[in-house]
Each structure stands twice: as structure tokens, then as C-alpha cells.
Amino acid sequence: MADTFPSNSLKRPHDDLHNNEGAQKKVRSNNGSPAPVAGANVVNKPDVSKILADARARAAAAAARLKAGTNGVTTPPQTSSLGLASSAMSKLEQIKARVAATMAKTSGVSEQRTASPVFQFDDGAFQAKGGLGTQLHPALMENAKQEFRPSKSNQAVQSKADQTSKLGKAKKQLDLSLPDPTETRTNPYFDASLGSHTATLKARNRRDLAFNAKGKYIQQGAALRRQRALEEIKLRIAATSKKALEKGDPSEKNFIILPPPDVEWWDENIVKGKDYGSVGDDGSGFDLVSPDTIITRYVQHPVLLEPPSASQMPAPRPMFLTPKEQAKLRRQKRMENLKEHQTKVRLGLLPPDPPKVKLKNMMRVLGEDAVKDPTAVEAKVNREIAERAQKHNQMNQDRKLTKEEKHEKLEQKKAQDAAKGVYLTVYKIDSLANGRHLFKIGKNAEQMSGTGLCLSSPAFSLVLFESGEHSVKAYKKLMLNRIDWTENSIPAVREGNQKARAAWLESLDAEGNLKDLSSNKITLLFEGQQKDRAFRKWGSKSVETDKEAMDVLARARMENFWTQAKNVP
């Protein structure tokens, strides 16, 4: 018996000693952990009472076998019986230890996975072990913890079991108190950039109810209505004053002389007081010696600037030659070209020119050929003459400019003329009732690349034209000499939509008769040079009041011409 049960308790005995029926070799899975036995229930807990009964039965069978062995043989010496008894007791202790270990393992496991066995965390959760019962790496503990968490259904069953087991106990209240602020601030993971409200963790203060007094919003509504009524009154007063100003003479404002200021702007940094009363006869009252004064011993030399007209000065005109001098220069130039051509022919660079045969030198040049058949020679000479004339005319046609080239050259000359300086002329016309006059004014202004405005009113019309010097001179001749302003004609009837014209621009009166323009005249109000163009293009506009005319001219800062035209008879 001593040989059957060795004394080394650390060696695990064979499983056939405990379970002789259905013994089979455990199959190990590819994951390194032993696979569960097929058909075993991995969800339900093992029956502990059955395991204990089986263990007690095996222990009783072992004791009976020992007792039967002692009864059937001769009694051994005292020392051998003591050894057998001690070995039997050691076997019983091993069996009890194994049963206790099995119960401890099976009582703690609530759920098993097919891939690997699990063990329990400190907080009650389960985690998988590695192969051969080894622990997992710490880096994989969190993933295994999340993977082997009990399912929601198992948690619900467990929570229901806990509730049934704790029916008689008092229900525990949820702790909603905030953590200690000091502990929160001393936490090494606390982020102070989240805000002061997070750092202090102050509790939310409950606000008391505040009731509005009776009639509060009624008073506010009444105040808003009074304010709106005051604003409407102000708008009506402003509109009334604006109409009164339009009815008055706006030209009177341009002649109001403002009183002189207390101190001129060029003396503000020198005079100590607020007016010239603080300046004495001896020169006291001026700030001339303080460090902040603008009067110093240094002399300021300003940068020399060219006058604005320097870039607009016309180029010096060449000296004109007399007709004899011009012919002499032409003859000399042609002689030089002829000598150069003869030299090239002599050197063989150019072919010689054919003889220039005419009717008067035909007999001398051709000689015998002219005597033999004079008719044929004469026809040949006439053909050569016609060819030379056609070649000459073709060369002249090639040198002529096309319509586009002529237009481009004309525009280039106009631009060069305007680059020398922009000139402005202003005309006052008593009446523009004749439509032809209005057409000539606008058409010629556009053809001369001029800019400006034709402003018509019931009292008179004002024409402002700006362009280069040459165009302004041509337009001045048109306005003062070429157009007959006393002429009136019946307007031409044209098909299509015609813009409605003002009554003072119609050539016919209310009765259908032509208006009398015998006293109509034009006056030149202004002629001179300006720095830049005041208008972008040519246009025409009709106004009914002086206020509208002043507003239109104010955009170009030329409203003074309207005031001047009203004062000119």
C-alpha cells in the first residue's frame, strides 16, 4: 500500500482513482487553455452536495478496503500497522483537500467562455486567464475586463436576486453631495483651465421668486408710445423745413459771408490765448521760446515741385520752310535715293530697271523696231504706260488707312490733345425748345470725346463741356457761331417709343403753334483749364427747381455755375 500511495503530497494523483467511469483525456484548445468537455453545462453551477456525497462514498470504500486487508492477513509488527494507518490518514486528508479546492473553484465561477477560463476581479467582474492558468499581461487586463463583463441579462437576473435577498433591509439613499473642493484641487489630474466654477465647485444658489409690480409693463408701453409720437413729430418738422428750403432761393446761401474766427488756423500754435486780445503791441502773447513752439532757428527747405502746367506744355513747333526750300529738299532727297539705287544695280544687287518708253521718245529708244511696225510698237508702249499708272495708283491705295485705322488715329490724337490739359467751357442758353439744337449739342460732344452735362430747367439751360484744347475750340465755334439759336422747327415724327419730354423742351406751345425763339441767345459764362475731369461721360438731365439743379451739380462741385447763370441777364 505504501508503494501505491507515495508520500509526496505535491504530486497530483491520476484521475482514474476518483472517476473510473467515462474517463477521457482533456483536449487543449489552440488558444493555450483547455477546452471544456463537450456536453457540459457551462452556465449552471455544479451540485456541491453531490460532490460531497461522492467524496464521502469514496472515503468509506477506501476505509473498508483497508479494514478487509488487515483482517485477511497475519498481523504485522506494530511498526508496520502504524505506517499503514498514517498513510490511510494522509490519503483521506488529500481527498478532503481536493474536495475543498474543487468547491472553492466551482463556487466562484458564474460564467465560462469556450476560448479560455476566467477569474474574478476585486470588484466582482470576471477576466480571462492565459494558457496553462497563467495571468494576463497588465496591458491586456482592461480589454479582458471589458470583454468578460457579465451581460445585461445576467446583470438583471443578479440584481433581481439581490433585491429578493434584501427585502427586509432598508433602501440605501443615493449620495448626491459634491466632492470636497480641496481634494479636487489637489488631484494631479485636475485641469485648472476648465474655469473657476469647476475649480471652486460651488453649489448652485437657488433664486427666489421676484414678482413684478402691478402696472409695470403698462407704464413701459405708454413710455414707448410717447417716444414714438415724439419721433414722428420730429420727422414732420424736418420735412416741413426741407420743403421751405426748397421753395427759397438756394443761391443766397453761397453769398453768405461768415464772420472771421477768433484765431486763424495758421496762428493757433503760436498765440497763447484763445483770441488775438491776449497779444500785446510789444509782441507779448506769442509762444516763441518754449520747446514746443513751431518757430525755431532752423530753416525748412521744402521739396521743389514742378508746376502742374509743366507736363502740359506743348512741344516746340518746327520751323516752317518756304515752298522753294521744300522743293529743294525734296529734290536733294530724291537724288540721294537714285544714286543709291544705281550703285546697287552696278554691283549686281538689284536687276536693272526696264526702259521707260513714252510716245515722245518711242522712235529714239526703239529705233528700227518702230520703223518696221509702228502700230505694234505704239500699242506696246501704251500698255506699259497703263501698267505704270495702275502700279502707281495701287501703291497709293495701299498707303491709305482703313476705316478702323482712321478711327484709331483720330482717337489717339484726341487722347494726346487731352493729355496736354483739360479745358472747360460753360454756356447759358435761354431756351432749348428746338429739338435740333439739343441733338447737335449732344452729338458733337460725343464725337469730340468730351464729357460734361446739359442741364435744362424752365428758366434756362446750362451746358458744361470739358475736353482737350483742340476739341474745346471746335465746340466753342459750334456753340457761338455755327448754330442759329433763333431758329425753330416742327419736330420730326418718328416711329417707336419716344421718351416723354418736359413742356419747356417742346417746340410747340399748348395751342400747337411754334414757339417764338427770336429772343433766344447763348452766353459764354466760363472758359479755362482745370486739373482733372469732373464728369465721367456726357449726359443730359431735366430739372424743375433750382434745388434739384444744385444737387445735380454738387456731385461735380460745380454748383457755383448755376448761381452765376442766374445772376447773368
C-alpha positions in Angstrom: 0.0 0.0 0.0 2.9 2.3 0.7 4.1 1.8 -2.9 0.6 2.6 -4.3 0.3 5.9 -2.5 3.6 7.7 -2.4 4.4 10.0 0.4 5.0 13.1 -1.9 1.7 15.1 -1.5 2.6 17.7 -4.1 2.2 15.2 -7.0 -1.3 15.1 -8.4 -2.7 11.5 -8.4 -4.3 10.1 -11.5 -7.9 11.0 -12.2 -8.9 7.3 -12.6 -8.7 6.9 -8.8 -11.7 9.2 -8.4 -13.6 8.8 -11.6 -13.2 5.5 -13.3 -16.3 5.8 -15.5 -16.2 7.8 -18.6 -12.6 8.9 -18.1 -11.2 10.7 -21.1 -8.2 12.8 -22.0 -8.7 16.6 -21.8 -8.5 18.3 -25.2 -6.5 21.5 -25.2 -7.6 24.3 -27.5 -5.4 26.3 -29.8 -5.6 29.3 -27.5 -3.4 27.6 -24.9 -6.3 26.9 -22.5 -8.0 23.5 -22.0 -11.3 23.3 -23.9 -14.4 22.4 -21.9 -15.8 18.9 -22.1 -18.4 18.5 -24.8 -22.0 18.5 -23.5 -21.1 20.1 -20.2 -23.3 22.8 -18.9 -21.1 25.9 -18.5 -23.8 28.2 -17.3 -25.3 26.3 -14.3 -23.3 25.9 -11.1 -22.2 22.3 -10.1 -24.1 20.5 -7.4 -21.9 20.8 -4.3 -23.9 18.2 -2.3 -23.4 15.6 -4.9 -19.7 16.1 -5.0 -19.6 15.9 -1.2 -21.6 12.6 -1.2 -19.3 11.1 -3.8 -16.3 12.1 -1.8 -17.7 10.5 1.4 -18.5 7.3 -0.5 -15.0 7.0 -1.9 -13.5 7.6 1.5 -15.8 4.9 3.1 -14.8 2.5 0.3 -11.1 3.1 0.9 -11.5 2.6 4.7 -13.4 -0.7 4.0 -10.6 -2.0 1.8 -8.0 -1.1 4.4 -10.0 -2.9 7.0 -10.5 -6.0 4.9 -6.8 -6.1 4.1 -5.9 -6.2 7.8 -8.5 -9.0 8.6 -7.4 -11.4 5.9 -3.6 -11.5 6.6 -1.3 -12.2 9.6 -1.0 -9.3 11.9 2.2 -7.4 11.0 4.5 -6.0 13.6 3.5 -2.8 15.5 5.6 -0.5 13.4 4.0 -1.6 10.0 0.5 -1.1 11.3 1.3 2.4 12.4 2.7 3.1 8.9 -0.4 1.9 7.2 -2.7 3.9 9.5 -0.6 7.0 8.8 -0.7 6.5 5.0 -4.5 6.0 5.1 -5.0 9.2 7.1 -2.8 11.1 4.7 -4.9 9.8 1.8 -8.1 11.0 3.5 -6.6 14.4 4.1 -5.6 14.6 0.4 -9.1 13.7 -0.7 -10.7 16.3 1.7 -8.3 19.0 0.5 -9.1 18.2 -3.2 -12.8 18.3 -2.5 -12.4 21.7 -0.7 -10.4 23.1 -3.6 -13.0 21.9 -6.1 -15.7 23.6 -4.2 -13.8 26.8 -3.9 -13.2 26.8 -7.7 -16.7 26.0 -8.6 -18.4 28.3 -6.2 -16.7 31.5 -7.5 -17.3 30.9 -11.2 -20.6 32.2 -12.6 -19.9 32.2 -16.3 -17.4 30.4 -18.5 -16.2 31.1 -22.1 -15.3 28.5 -24.6 -12.0 30.1 -25.5 -10.3 30.2 -22.0 -11.2 30.0 -18.3 -12.0 33.2 -16.3 -11.2 34.5 -12.9 -12.8 37.2 -10.7 -11.7 40.8 -10.2 -11.8 42.6 -6.9 -14.9 44.4 -7.9 -16.8 41.2 -8.8 -16.1 41.3 -12.6 -14.6 38.4 -14.4 -11.4 38.3 -16.5 -9.8 35.7 -18.7 -6.6 33.9 -17.9 -3.8 33.0 -20.3 -2.9 29.5 -21.3 -1.9 26.9 -18.7 -3.6 29.0 -16.0 -1.1 31.9 -16.2 -2.1 35.5 -15.5 -2.6 38.0 -18.4 -0.2 40.9 -19.1 -1.2 44.2 -17.3 -1.7 46.0 -20.7 -4.4 43.4 -21.6 -6.2 43.5 -18.2 -8.6 46.4 -19.2 -9.6 44.8 -22.5 -10.2 41.5 -20.9 -12.2 43.2 -18.2 -14.4 44.8 -20.7 -14.7 41.6 -22.7 -15.7 39.3 -19.9 -18.2 41.7 -18.3 -21.5 40.0 -17.4 -24.2 40.6 -20.0 -27.2 42.8 -19.3 -29.5 39.8 -18.9 -27.2 38.2 -16.3 -26.9 41.6 -14.5 -30.7 41.9 -14.5 -31.0 38.4 -13.0 -28.3 39.1 -10.4 -29.9 42.4 -9.5 -33.3 40.7 -9.1 -31.7 38.1 -6.8 -30.0 40.8 -4.8 -33.4 42.6 -4.4 -35.1 39.4 -3.2 -32.4 38.7 -0.7 -32.5 42.2 0.7 -36.3 42.7 1.1 -36.1 43.2 4.8 -33.2 45.7 4.6 -33.6 49.5 4.4 -33.2 51.1 1.0 -29.9 53.0 0.7 -30.1 56.6 -0.3 -28.1 57.9 -3.3 -25.2 60.3 -2.2 -25.6 63.5 -4.3 -23.2 65.6 -2.3 -20.3 67.3 -4.2 -16.7 66.2 -3.6 -14.5 68.3 -1.4 -13.1 71.3 -3.3 -9.7 71.0 -1.6 -9.5 67.3 -2.6 -10.4 68.2 -6.2 -7.8 71.0 -6.5 -5.1 68.7 -5.1 -5.9 66.0 -7.6 -2.9 65.7 -10.0 -5.3 65.2 -12.9 -7.3 68.3 -12.3 -7.3 70.9 -15.2 -7.5 74.4 -13.9 -8.1 75.8 -17.4 -11.7 74.5 -17.3 -12.9 77.6 -15.4 -13.3 79.0 -12.0 -16.7 77.4 -11.5 -15.1 73.9 -11.9 -12.2 74.8 -9.6 -14.3 76.0 -6.8 -17.2 73.5 -7.3 -19.7 75.9 -5.8 -23.2 74.7 -5.4 -25.9 76.3 -7.4 -27.7 79.0 -5.5 -31.4 78.9 -5.6 -33.1 82.1 -6.6 -36.2 83.4 -5.0 -39.3 84.3 -7.0 -39.4 88.0 -7.9 -42.9 89.3 -8.7 -43.4 92.4 -10.9 -45.4 95.3 -9.5 -48.9 96.0 -10.8 -48.9 98.2 -13.9 -45.2 97.9 -14.6 -45.5 96.8 -18.3 -48.4 99.2 -18.9 -46.1 102.1 -18.0 -43.4 100.9 -20.2 -45.8 100.6 -23.1 -47.0 104.1 -22.6 -43.5 105.4 -22.5 -42.7 103.7 -25.8 -45.8 105.2 -27.4 -44.9 108.7 -26.2 -41.3 108.3 -27.6 -42.7 107.1 -31.0 -45.0 110.1 -31.2 -42.1 112.5 -30.5 -40.1 110.9 -33.3 -43.0 111.3 -35.7 -43.3 115.0 -34.8 -39.6 115.5 -35.4 -39.8 113.9 -38.8 -42.8 116.1 -39.8 -40.9 119.2 -38.7 -37.8 118.2 -40.7 -39.9 117.5 -43.8 -41.6 120.9 -43.5 -38.4 122.7 -43.1 -36.9 120.9 -46.1 -39.8 122.0 -48.3 -39.5 125.6 -47.1 -35.8 125.5 -48.0 -36.5 124.1 -51.5 -39.0 126.9 -52.1 -36.5 129.5 -51.2 -33.5 130.7 -53.3 -30.6 128.3 -52.7 -28.2 130.7 -54.3 -28.5 133.0 -51.3 -26.5 130.5 -49.2 -23.5 130.9 -51.5 -23.2 134.6 -50.8 -23.4 134.4 -47.0 -20.1 135.7 -45.6 -19.2 134.0 -42.4 -17.6 136.1 -39.6 -13.8 135.6 -39.1 -12.7 133.2 -36.4 -11.2 134.3 -33.1 -7.8 132.8 -34.2 -6.8 131.9 -37.7 -5.7 128.4 -38.2 -2.1 129.4 -39.0 -1.8 131.2 -35.7 -3.3 128.5 -33.4 0.0 127.1 -32.4 1.6 130.5 -31.8 -1.0 132.5 -29.9 -1.1 131.6 -26.2 -4.7 132.8 -25.6 -8.0 131.9 -27.3 -8.1 135.1 -29.4 -5.9 138.0 -30.5 -6.8 140.1 -27.5 -4.0 138.4 -25.5 -1.4 139.7 -28.0 0.2 142.9 -27.0 1.9 145.7 -29.1 5.3 144.6 -27.8 4.9 141.1 -29.2 3.9 139.5 -25.9 1.3 136.7 -26.1 3.1 134.7 -28.7 4.7 131.3 -27.9 8.2 131.8 -29.4 10.7 130.5 -26.8 9.1 127.3 -25.4 10.4 123.9 -26.5 7.1 123.1 -28.1 6.9 126.2 -30.4 7.0 125.8 -34.1 9.2 128.9 -34.5 12.8 127.7 -34.3 16.2 128.8 -35.6 16.2 126.1 -38.2 15.3 126.9 -41.8 13.0 124.5 -43.6 13.7 124.0 -47.2 10.6 122.4 -48.9 10.9 119.9 -51.7 10.8 121.7 -55.0 7.8 120.5 -57.1 7.2 121.1 -60.7 4.2 123.3 -61.6 1.1 121.4 -62.8 1.3 123.0 -66.2 4.9 121.8 -66.8 3.7 118.4 -68.1 1.0 120.1 -70.2 3.3 122.4 -72.1 3.0 121.9 -75.9 6.1 120.7 -77.8 8.1 123.3 -79.6 6.8 123.7 -83.1 9.3 123.1 -86.0 10.4 126.0 -88.3 8.3 126.3 -91.4 10.0 126.3 -94.8 9.1 128.3 -97.9 7.8 126.4 -101.0 11.1 126.8 -102.8 13.0 125.4 -99.8 10.6 122.5 -99.5 11.1 121.7 -103.3 14.9 121.9 -102.9 14.9 119.4 -100.0 12.7 117.0 -101.9 14.9 117.2 -105.0 18.0 116.5 -102.9 16.4 113.6 -101.1 15.3 112.0 -104.4 18.8 112.4 -105.9 20.3 110.6 -103.0 17.9 107.7 -103.3 18.5 107.5 -107.1 22.3 107.3 -106.6 21.9 104.6 -104.0 19.7 102.6 -106.4 22.2 103.0 -109.3 25.0 101.8 -107.1 23.1 98.6 -106.1 22.4 97.9 -109.8 26.0 98.4 -110.7 27.1 96.0 -108.0 24.5 93.4 -109.2 22.4 93.5 -106.1 19.3 94.6 -108.0 18.2 93.9 -111.5 18.3 96.9 -113.9 15.1 98.8 -114.5 13.3 98.3 -117.8 13.5 101.3 -120.2 10.7 103.9 -119.5 9.3 104.2 -123.1 6.9 107.0 -123.9 5.2 108.1 -127.1 7.6 111.1 -127.5 10.8 109.0 -127.1 9.5 105.8 -128.8 11.3 106.4 -132.1 14.5 107.3 -130.5 14.6 104.4 -128.0 13.3 101.5 -130.2 14.8 102.7 -133.5 14.4 100.1 -136.2 11.5 98.2 -134.5 9.5 101.4 -134.5 10.1 101.8 -138.2 9.2 98.3 -139.2 5.9 98.1 -137.3 4.9 101.4 -135.7 1.4 100.2 -134.9 2.5 97.3 -132.8 5.2 99.4 -131.1 2.7 102.1 -130.2 0.3 99.5 -128.7 3.1 98.1 -126.6 4.1 101.5 -125.3 0.5 102.3 -124.4 0.3 99.1 -122.4 3.5 99.9 -120.5 2.2 103.3 -119.7 -1.1 101.9 -118.4 0.7 99.4 -116.2 2.9 102.1 -114.7 -0.2 104.2 -113.9 -2.0 101.2 -112.4 1.0 100.4 -110.2 1.2 104.0 -109.0 -2.5 104.0 -108.1 -2.2 100.7 -106.3 0.7 102.0 -104.2 -1.4 105.0 -103.2 -4.3 102.7 -102.2 -2.1 100.5 -100.1 -0.8 103.5 -98.2 -4.3 104.7 -97.4 -5.7 103.9 -93.9 -8.7 101.7 -93.4 -11.8 102.9 -91.6 -10.7 101.3 -88.3 -7.2 102.7 -88.6 -8.6 106.2 -89.3 -10.9 106.0 -86.2 -8.0 104.7 -84.1 -5.7 107.5 -85.3 -8.4 110.1 -84.5 -8.9 108.8 -81.0 -5.2 108.8 -80.4 -5.0 112.4 -81.4 -7.9 113.3 -79.1 -6.1 111.5 -76.2 -2.9 113.3 -76.9 -4.8 116.6 -77.0 -6.5 115.9 -73.7 -3.2 114.8 -72.1 -1.8 118.3 -72.6 -4.5 119.7 -70.4 -8.3 119.5 -69.7 -10.2 122.7 -70.5 -13.8 123.6 -69.5 -16.4 125.8 -71.1 -19.8 126.7 -69.6 -22.6 128.1 -71.7 -26.0 129.6 -70.7 -28.9 129.1 -73.2 -32.2 130.8 -72.7 -34.3 128.1 -74.3 -33.7 124.6 -75.9 -37.2 124.2 -77.3 -35.9 123.3 -80.7 -35.0 119.6 -80.6 -32.4 120.0 -83.3 -30.4 122.3 -81.0 -30.4 119.7 -78.3 -29.3 116.9 -80.7 -26.4 119.0 -82.1 -25.1 119.8 -78.6 -25.1 116.1 -77.5 -23.9 114.6 -80.8 -20.9 116.9 -81.3 -19.9 116.5 -77.7 -19.8 112.7 -78.1 -17.9 113.0 -81.4 -15.2 115.2 -79.9 -14.7 112.7 -76.9 -15.9 115.4 -74.5 -17.5 114.9 -71.1 -20.0 117.1 -69.4 -23.6 117.8 -68.8 -26.6 119.6 -70.4 -28.9 120.7 -67.6 -32.3 122.0 -68.7 -34.9 123.9 -66.5 -37.9 126.1 -67.2 -35.9 129.3 -66.7 -32.8 128.5 -68.8 -30.4 125.7 -69.7 -26.7 125.2 -68.7 -24.2 123.4 -70.9 -20.8 122.3 -69.4 -18.3 120.8 -71.8 -14.8 119.6 -70.9 -12.1 118.1 -73.3 -8.8 118.9 -74.8 -7.8 122.3 -76.1 -8.4 121.5 -79.8 -11.9 119.9 -79.1 -12.9 122.8 -76.8 -12.0 125.4 -79.5 -14.1 123.4 -82.1 -17.0 123.1 -79.7 -16.8 126.8 -78.9 -17.1 127.7 -82.7 -20.1 125.3 -82.9 -21.9 126.9 -80.0 -21.2 130.5 -80.7 -21.1 130.7 -84.5 -22.5 127.7 -86.3 -25.8 127.1 -84.6 -28.6 129.6 -85.1 -30.4 129.7 -81.8 -33.3 131.8 -83.0 -34.4 129.1 -85.4 -37.4 126.8 -84.6 -38.8 123.9 -86.5 -41.6 121.3 -86.3 -40.4 118.2 -84.5 -39.9 115.1 -86.8 -42.4 112.3 -86.3 -40.6 109.0 -85.6 -42.0 105.5 -85.1 -41.3 103.7 -81.9 -41.4 104.5 -78.3 -40.3 108.1 -77.7 -39.3 109.4 -74.3 -41.7 112.0 -72.8 -40.1 115.4 -72.9 -40.7 118.3 -70.5 -43.1 121.0 -71.6 -40.4 123.7 -71.8 -38.4 121.4 -74.2 -41.3 121.2 -76.7 -41.1 123.3 -79.9 -44.9 123.7 -79.9 -46.9 125.6 -77.3 -50.2 124.4 -75.8 -52.2 125.6 -78.8 -50.0 123.7 -81.3 -48.1 126.7 -82.7 -44.3 127.1 -82.9 -42.8 128.9 -80.0 -41.1 132.3 -80.8 -37.3 131.9 -80.3 -36.4 135.3 -81.9 -35.0 136.5 -78.5 -33.2 133.3 -77.7 -29.4 133.7 -77.2 -26.4 131.9 -75.8 -23.8 133.3 -73.3 -20.3 132.0 -72.6 -20.0 132.0 -68.8 -16.6 130.4 -68.2 -13.6 129.2 -70.2 -10.5 127.9 -68.6 -8.2 125.0 -67.7 -8.9 122.6 -64.8 -6.8 119.9 -63.1 -8.9 116.8 -63.9 -12.2 115.8 -65.5 -15.2 116.4 -63.3 -17.6 114.2 -65.3 -17.1 110.6 -66.5 -19.2 110.9 -69.6 -21.6 113.2 -71.5 -25.2 113.3 -70.3 -28.3 115.5 -70.2 -30.8 116.0 -67.5 -34.0 118.0 -66.9 -34.8 119.6 -63.5 -37.8 121.6 -62.4 -36.4 123.5 -59.4 -33.2 125.2 -58.5 -32.7 122.9 -55.6 -32.6 119.8 -57.9 -30.2 121.6 -60.2 -27.9 122.5 -57.3 -28.0 118.8 -56.1 -27.0 117.5 -59.6 -24.1 120.0 -59.9 -23.0 119.4 -56.4 -21.8 115.9 -57.3 -19.1 117.6 -59.6 -18.7 120.6 -57.2 -19.9 123.0 -59.8 -23.0 124.4 -58.3 -21.5 127.9 -58.4 -22.0 128.0 -62.2 -25.8 127.7 -61.6 -25.7 130.6 -59.2 -23.6 132.6 -61.7 -26.0 131.8 -64.6 -29.0 133.1 -62.6 -27.2 136.4 -62.0 -26.3 136.9 -65.6 -29.0 138.7 -67.6 
